[in-house]
């Protein structure tokens, strides 16, 4: 559709593999309400909003995707959602790479997040993800920013060459 490329809801499942998903009014992919699809080896780009939106308890495994040149964040994770993002390339976003907020969580493992206009990974508003062995670089703001009563486990990440701090922690962070 013109609004959303692919929409998983109400415990939706399935495999979405080797597609070009682009030029949508909202997100290229939306995952919500307990849905747990496998999203693998897709190109998700040129969205007029975000690339992938995971919300309201969405899950899902995103692996080996190229998510790039979206107007907002490449991936939004919010409202009790806990997806796994593994070995994706999230880059050249007109805002941030990954935005995790409103009690979002999940696992980001071995992703390359680079060249975004804002923060590579923003963790805010009571969110608590795990970031493991990611490469976050050449962004035009901080590599990782943790703010507004958020927390998270950051382990073995490589963060370099970002315009501001590699990792920025502020405002009532645990």
Buried (B, 14 or more C-beta within 10 A) or exposed (E): EEEBBBBBEEEBEEEBEEBEBBEBEBBBBBBBBBBBBBBBEBBBBBBBBBBBBBBBBBBBBBBBBBBBBBEBBBBBBBBBBBBBBBBBBBBBBBBBBBBBBBBBBBBBBBBBBBBBBBBBBBBBBBBBBBBBBBBBBBBBBBBBBBBBEBBBEBEEBEBEEBEEBBBBBEEEBE
